Amino acid sequence: MGVGQNITADNAHWTFGGNVPDTFVDHIKLSVPLYEMGHGLICQVSDFLAQF
């Protein structure tokens, strides 16, 4: 079954192999609301918390 951005997955058989890594970020940006904003916030918080 096609899930978008040339990514296919059978029911309960999803894998991160094949061409998935090449198109995964594009797929997530379309699938997860506010992905880019959330990613940026996580990066900022982790930088703050990981200070030594």
PyMOL Python script that loads the backbone (N, CA, C, O; Angstrom):
from pymol import cmd

cmd.read_pdbstr("""\
ATOM      1  N   MET A   1       0.848  -1.166   0.000  1.00  0.00           N
ATOM      2  CA  MET A   1       0.000   0.000   0.000  1.00  0.00           C
ATOM      3  C   MET A   1       0.898   1.235   0.000  1.00  0.00           C
ATOM      4  O   MET A   1       1.861   1.299   0.764  1.00  0.00           O
ATOM      5  N   GLY A   2       0.595   2.203  -0.840  1.00  0.00           N
ATOM      6  CA  GLY A   2       1.359   3.439  -0.876  1.00  0.00           C
ATOM      7  C   GLY A   2       0.924   4.377   0.233  1.00  0.00           C
ATOM      8  O   GLY A   2      -0.271   4.585   0.441  1.00  0.00           O
ATOM      9  N   VAL A   3       1.875   4.937   0.938  1.00  0.00           N
ATOM     10  CA  VAL A   3       1.557   5.865   2.020  1.00  0.00           C
ATOM     11  C   VAL A   3       1.997   7.289   1.695  1.00  0.00           C
ATOM     12  O   VAL A   3       1.818   8.191   2.513  1.00  0.00           O
ATOM     13  N   GLY A   4       2.571   7.503   0.510  1.00  0.00           N
ATOM     14  CA  GLY A   4       2.979   8.827   0.065  1.00  0.00           C
ATOM     15  C   GLY A   4       4.473   8.943  -0.100  1.00  0.00           C
ATOM     16  O   GLY A   4       5.240   8.189   0.500  1.00  0.00           O
ATOM     17  N   GLN A   5       4.886   9.904  -0.929  1.00  0.00           N
ATOM     18  CA  GLN A   5       6.293  10.192  -1.200  1.00  0.00           C
ATOM     19  C   GLN A   5       7.073   8.930  -1.574  1.00  0.00           C
ATOM     20  O   GLN A   5       8.199   8.736  -1.116  1.00  0.00           O
ATOM     21  N   ASN A   6       6.479   8.078  -2.401  1.00  0.00           N
ATOM     22  CA  ASN A   6       7.103   6.835  -2.870  1.00  0.00           C
ATOM     23  C   ASN A   6       7.435   5.869  -1.736  1.00  0.00           C
ATOM     24  O   ASN A   6       8.332   5.037  -1.875  1.00  0.00           O
ATOM     25  N   ILE A   7       6.720   5.971  -0.614  1.00  0.00           N
ATOM     26  CA  ILE A   7       6.878   5.056   0.507  1.00  0.00           C
ATOM     27  C   ILE A   7       5.720   4.071   0.464  1.00  0.00           C
ATOM     28  O   ILE A   7       4.559   4.472   0.374  1.00  0.00           O
ATOM     29  N   THR A   8       6.034   2.787   0.529  1.00  0.00           N
ATOM     30  CA  THR A   8       4.991   1.767   0.557  1.00  0.00           C
ATOM     31  C   THR A   8       5.133   0.935   1.829  1.00  0.00           C
ATOM     32  O   THR A   8       6.232   0.752   2.353  1.00  0.00           O
ATOM     33  N   ALA A   9       4.003   0.439   2.309  1.00  0.00           N
ATOM     34  CA  ALA A   9       4.027  -0.389   3.510  1.00  0.00           C
ATOM     35  C   ALA A   9       2.796  -1.274   3.533  1.00  0.00           C
ATOM     36  O   ALA A   9       1.675  -0.791   3.372  1.00  0.00           O
ATOM     37  N   ASP A  10       2.997  -2.556   3.730  1.00  0.00           N
ATOM     38  CA  ASP A  10       1.881  -3.458   3.942  1.00  0.00           C
ATOM     39  C   ASP A  10       1.418  -3.302   5.380  1.00  0.00           C
ATOM     40  O   ASP A  10       2.176  -2.843   6.234  1.00  0.00           O
ATOM     41  N   ASN A  11       0.197  -3.677   5.645  1.00  0.00           N
ATOM     42  CA  ASN A  11      -0.352  -3.584   6.995  1.00  0.00           C
ATOM     43  C   ASN A  11       0.550  -4.325   7.978  1.00  0.00           C
ATOM     44  O   ASN A  11       0.822  -5.513   7.807  1.00  0.00           O
ATOM     45  N   ALA A  12       1.010  -3.619   9.005  1.00  0.00           N
ATOM     46  CA  ALA A  12       1.850  -4.171  10.069  1.00  0.00           C
ATOM     47  C   ALA A  12       3.224  -4.629   9.589  1.00  0.00           C
ATOM     48  O   ALA A  12       3.873  -5.427  10.265  1.00  0.00           O
ATOM     49  N   HIS A  13       3.677  -4.143   8.438  1.00  0.00           N
ATOM     50  CA  HIS A  13       5.001  -4.521   7.917  1.00  0.00           C
ATOM     51  C   HIS A  13       5.803  -3.300   7.485  1.00  0.00           C
ATOM     52  O   HIS A  13       6.488  -3.336   6.463  1.00  0.00           O
ATOM     53  N   TRP A  14       5.723  -2.222   8.258  1.00  0.00           N
ATOM     54  CA  TRP A  14       6.446  -1.015   7.921  1.00  0.00           C
ATOM     55  C   TRP A  14       7.929  -1.228   8.187  1.00  0.00           C
ATOM     56  O   TRP A  14       8.301  -1.872   9.168  1.00  0.00           O
ATOM     57  N   THR A  15       8.773  -0.690   7.320  1.00  0.00           N
ATOM     58  CA  THR A  15      10.216  -0.791   7.503  1.00  0.00           C
ATOM     59  C   THR A  15      10.866   0.541   7.140  1.00  0.00           C
ATOM     60  O   THR A  15      10.303   1.321   6.372  1.00  0.00           O
ATOM     61  N   PHE A  16      12.017   0.794   7.678  1.00  0.00           N
ATOM     62  CA  PHE A  16      12.752   2.014   7.374  1.00  0.00           C
ATOM     63  C   PHE A  16      13.837   1.726   6.344  1.00  0.00           C
ATOM     64  O   PHE A  16      14.833   2.447   6.275  1.00  0.00           O
ATOM     65  N   GLY A  17      13.654   0.684   5.548  1.00  0.00           N
ATOM     66  CA  GLY A  17      14.630   0.311   4.530  1.00  0.00           C
ATOM     67  C   GLY A  17      14.253   0.863   3.167  1.00  0.00           C
ATOM     68  O   GLY A  17      13.356   1.697   3.044  1.00  0.00           O
ATOM     69  N   GLY A  18      14.946   0.390   2.156  1.00  0.00           N
ATOM     70  CA  GLY A  18      14.663   0.812   0.783  1.00  0.00           C
ATOM     71  C   GLY A  18      14.875   2.297   0.605  1.00  0.00           C
ATOM     72  O   GLY A  18      15.884   2.850   1.043  1.00  0.00           O
ATOM     73  N   ASN A  19      13.898   2.953  -0.055  1.00  0.00           N
ATOM     74  CA  ASN A  19      14.023   4.389  -0.312  1.00  0.00           C
ATOM     75  C   ASN A  19      13.361   5.239   0.770  1.00  0.00           C
ATOM     76  O   ASN A  19      13.290   6.459   0.625  1.00  0.00           O
ATOM     77  N   VAL A  20      12.877   4.628   1.846  1.00  0.00           N
ATOM     78  CA  VAL A  20      12.179   5.376   2.896  1.00  0.00           C
ATOM     79  C   VAL A  20      13.041   6.499   3.470  1.00  0.00           C
ATOM     80  O   VAL A  20      12.539   7.617   3.585  1.00  0.00           O
ATOM     81  N   PRO A  21      14.305   6.277   3.837  1.00  0.00           N
ATOM     82  CA  PRO A  21      15.094   7.382   4.405  1.00  0.00           C
ATOM     83  C   PRO A  21      15.226   8.580   3.463  1.00  0.00           C
ATOM     84  O   PRO A  21      15.367   9.714   3.922  1.00  0.00           O
ATOM     85  N   ASP A  22      15.181   8.336   2.154  1.00  0.00           N
ATOM     86  CA  ASP A  22      15.334   9.425   1.187  1.00  0.00           C
ATOM     87  C   ASP A  22      14.131  10.356   1.160  1.00  0.00           C
ATOM     88  O   ASP A  22      14.273  11.530   0.819  1.00  0.00           O
ATOM     89  N   THR A  23      12.964   9.862   1.507  1.00  0.00           N
ATOM     90  CA  THR A  23      11.739  10.650   1.388  1.00  0.00           C
ATOM     91  C   THR A  23      10.992  10.815   2.703  1.00  0.00           C
ATOM     92  O   THR A  23       9.909  11.399   2.727  1.00  0.00           O
ATOM     93  N   PHE A  24      11.554  10.309   3.800  1.00  0.00           N
ATOM     94  CA  PHE A  24      10.842  10.278   5.072  1.00  0.00           C
ATOM     95  C   PHE A  24      10.501  11.669   5.598  1.00  0.00           C
ATOM     96  O   PHE A  24       9.373  11.895   6.037  1.00  0.00           O
ATOM     97  N   VAL A  25      11.441  12.599   5.566  1.00  0.00           N
ATOM     98  CA  VAL A  25      11.193  13.931   6.105  1.00  0.00           C
ATOM     99  C   VAL A  25      10.078  14.616   5.326  1.00  0.00           C
ATOM    100  O   VAL A  25       9.212  15.251   5.928  1.00  0.00           O
ATOM    101  N   ASP A  26      10.079  14.501   4.004  1.00  0.00           N
ATOM    102  CA  ASP A  26       9.001  15.089   3.205  1.00  0.00           C
ATOM    103  C   ASP A  26       7.657  14.476   3.587  1.00  0.00           C
ATOM    104  O   ASP A  26       6.655  15.184   3.688  1.00  0.00           O
ATOM    105  N   HIS A  27       7.634  13.174   3.796  1.00  0.00           N
ATOM    106  CA  HIS A  27       6.414  12.477   4.191  1.00  0.00           C
ATOM    107  C   HIS A  27       5.930  12.979   5.553  1.00  0.00           C
ATOM    108  O   HIS A  27       4.744  13.261   5.717  1.00  0.00           O
ATOM    109  N   ILE A  28       6.818  13.092   6.511  1.00  0.00           N
ATOM    110  CA  ILE A  28       6.447  13.538   7.855  1.00  0.00           C
ATOM    111  C   ILE A  28       5.941  14.976   7.833  1.00  0.00           C
ATOM    112  O   ILE A  28       4.966  15.298   8.512  1.00  0.00           O
ATOM    113  N   LYS A  29       6.591  15.843   7.061  1.00  0.00           N
ATOM    114  CA  LYS A  29       6.154  17.239   6.977  1.00  0.00           C
ATOM    115  C   LYS A  29       4.710  17.342   6.506  1.00  0.00           C
ATOM    116  O   LYS A  29       3.980  18.234   6.937  1.00  0.00           O
ATOM    117  N   LEU A  30       4.292  16.439   5.628  1.00  0.00           N
ATOM    118  CA  LEU A  30       2.919  16.443   5.137  1.00  0.00           C
ATOM    119  C   LEU A  30       1.964  15.707   6.068  1.00  0.00           C
ATOM    120  O   LEU A  30       0.761  15.966   6.039  1.00  0.00           O
ATOM    121  N   SER A  31       2.465  14.812   6.878  1.00  0.00           N
ATOM    122  CA  SER A  31       1.623  13.939   7.700  1.00  0.00           C
ATOM    123  C   SER A  31       1.434  14.422   9.133  1.00  0.00           C
ATOM    124  O   SER A  31       0.417  14.115   9.756  1.00  0.00           O
ATOM    125  N   VAL A  32       2.390  15.166   9.661  1.00  0.00           N
ATOM    126  CA  VAL A  32       2.351  15.571  11.069  1.00  0.00           C
ATOM    127  C   VAL A  32       2.175  17.089  11.137  1.00  0.00           C
ATOM    128  O   VAL A  32       3.059  17.839  10.723  1.00  0.00           O
ATOM    129  N   PRO A  33       1.024  17.540  11.664  1.00  0.00           N
ATOM    130  CA  PRO A  33       0.822  18.988  11.778  1.00  0.00           C
ATOM    131  C   PRO A  33       1.915  19.641  12.632  1.00  0.00           C
ATOM    132  O   PRO A  33       2.292  19.112  13.678  1.00  0.00           O
ATOM    133  N   LEU A  34       2.409  20.772  12.186  1.00  0.00           N
ATOM    134  CA  LEU A  34       3.411  21.570  12.898  1.00  0.00           C
ATOM    135  C   LEU A  34       4.715  20.806  13.155  1.00  0.00           C
ATOM    136  O   LEU A  34       5.417  21.084  14.127  1.00  0.00           O
ATOM    137  N   TYR A  35       5.035  19.848  12.287  1.00  0.00           N
ATOM    138  CA  TYR A  35       6.253  19.048  12.452  1.00  0.00           C
ATOM    139  C   TYR A  35       7.496  19.934  12.557  1.00  0.00           C
ATOM    140  O   TYR A  35       8.301  19.778  13.475  1.00  0.00           O
ATOM    141  N   GLU A  36       7.643  20.856  11.618  1.00  0.00           N
ATOM    142  CA  GLU A  36       8.861  21.670  11.599  1.00  0.00           C
ATOM    143  C   GLU A  36       8.969  22.542  12.848  1.00  0.00           C
ATOM    144  O   GLU A  36      10.059  22.688  13.402  1.00  0.00           O
ATOM    145  N   MET A  37       7.858  23.124  13.298  1.00  0.00           N
ATOM    146  CA  MET A  37       7.887  23.938  14.500  1.00  0.00           C
ATOM    147  C   MET A  37       8.242  23.069  15.715  1.00  0.00           C
ATOM    148  O   MET A  37       9.066  23.463  16.540  1.00  0.00           O
ATOM    149  N   GLY A  38       7.627  21.905  15.821  1.00  0.00           N
ATOM    150  CA  GLY A  38       7.918  21.003  16.932  1.00  0.00           C
ATOM    151  C   GLY A  38       9.363  20.539  16.918  1.00  0.00           C
ATOM    152  O   GLY A  38      10.001  20.452  17.967  1.00  0.00           O
ATOM    153  N   HIS A  39       9.878  20.243  15.741  1.00  0.00           N
ATOM    154  CA  HIS A  39      11.271  19.808  15.614  1.00  0.00           C
ATOM    155  C   HIS A  39      12.211  20.905  16.095  1.00  0.00           C
ATOM    156  O   HIS A  39      13.175  20.638  16.812  1.00  0.00           O
ATOM    157  N   GLY A  40      11.921  22.153  15.693  1.00  0.00           N
ATOM    158  CA  GLY A  40      12.747  23.276  16.127  1.00  0.00           C
ATOM    159  C   GLY A  40      12.702  23.472  17.636  1.00  0.00           C
ATOM    160  O   GLY A  40      13.729  23.729  18.264  1.00  0.00           O
ATOM    161  N   LEU A  41      11.513  23.351  18.215  1.00  0.00           N
ATOM    162  CA  LEU A  41      11.391  23.503  19.670  1.00  0.00           C
ATOM    163  C   LEU A  41      12.153  22.409  20.412  1.00  0.00           C
ATOM    164  O   LEU A  41      12.816  22.684  21.412  1.00  0.00           O
ATOM    165  N   ILE A  42      12.061  21.182  19.933  1.00  0.00           N
ATOM    166  CA  ILE A  42      12.793  20.078  20.561  1.00  0.00           C
ATOM    167  C   ILE A  42      14.293  20.316  20.479  1.00  0.00           C
ATOM    168  O   ILE A  42      15.016  20.051  21.440  1.00  0.00           O
ATOM    169  N   CYS A  43      14.764  20.810  19.353  1.00  0.00           N
ATOM    170  CA  CYS A  43      16.199  21.106  19.212  1.00  0.00           C
ATOM    171  C   CYS A  43      16.631  22.178  20.204  1.00  0.00           C
ATOM    172  O   CYS A  43      17.685  22.056  20.828  1.00  0.00           O
ATOM    173  N   GLN A  44      15.826  23.227  20.355  1.00  0.00           N
ATOM    174  CA  GLN A  44      16.174  24.301  21.290  1.00  0.00           C
ATOM    175  C   GLN A  44      16.184  23.796  22.733  1.00  0.00           C
ATOM    176  O   GLN A  44      17.106  24.096  23.492  1.00  0.00           O
ATOM    177  N   VAL A  45      15.171  23.040  23.103  1.00  0.00           N
ATOM    178  CA  VAL A  45      15.092  22.536  24.478  1.00  0.00           C
ATOM    179  C   VAL A  45      16.233  21.567  24.763  1.00  0.00           C
ATOM    180  O   VAL A  45      16.843  21.620  25.831  1.00  0.00           O
ATOM    181  N   SER A  46      16.526  20.676  23.804  1.00  0.00           N
ATOM    182  CA  SER A  46      17.598  19.711  24.043  1.00  0.00           C
ATOM    183  C   SER A  46      18.953  20.408  24.123  1.00  0.00           C
ATOM    184  O   SER A  46      19.804  20.002  24.915  1.00  0.00           O
ATOM    185  N   ASP A  47      19.169  21.444  23.322  1.00  0.00           N
ATOM    186  CA  ASP A  47      20.414  22.205  23.432  1.00  0.00           C
ATOM    187  C   ASP A  47      20.535  22.840  24.819  1.00  0.00           C
ATOM    188  O   ASP A  47      21.613  22.836  25.413  1.00  0.00           O
ATOM    189  N   PHE A  48      19.435  23.383  25.332  1.00  0.00           N
ATOM    190  CA  PHE A  48      19.432  24.013  26.640  1.00  0.00           C
ATOM    191  C   PHE A  48      19.706  22.979  27.732  1.00  0.00           C
ATOM    192  O   PHE A  48      20.523  23.218  28.622  1.00  0.00           O
ATOM    193  N   LEU A  49      19.033  21.843  27.667  1.00  0.00           N
ATOM    194  CA  LEU A  49      19.161  20.825  28.713  1.00  0.00           C
ATOM    195  C   LEU A  49      20.482  20.051  28.642  1.00  0.00           C
ATOM    196  O   LEU A  49      20.923  19.492  29.646  1.00  0.00           O
ATOM    197  N   ALA A  50      21.107  20.015  27.478  1.00  0.00           N
ATOM    198  CA  ALA A  50      22.328  19.250  27.309  1.00  0.00           C
ATOM    199  C   ALA A  50      23.592  20.068  27.587  1.00  0.00           C
ATOM    200  O   ALA A  50      24.703  19.589  27.360  1.00  0.00           O
ATOM    201  N   GLN A  51      23.426  21.289  28.074  1.00  0.00           N
ATOM    202  CA  GLN A  51      24.599  22.120  28.365  1.00  0.00           C
ATOM    203  C   GLN A  51      25.398  21.512  29.499  1.00  0.00           C
ATOM    204  O   GLN A  51      24.840  21.015  30.476  1.00  0.00           O
ATOM    205  N   PHE A  52      26.709  21.558  29.356  1.00  0.00           N
ATOM    206  CA  PHE A  52      27.592  21.002  30.383  1.00  0.00           C
ATOM    207  C   PHE A  52      28.351  22.105  31.065  1.00  0.00           C
ATOM    208  O   PHE A  52      29.149  21.841  31.964  1.00  0.00           O
TER     209      PHE A  52
END
""", "prot")
cmd.dss("prot")
cmd.show_as("cartoon", "prot")
cmd.util.cbc("prot")
cmd.orient("prot")
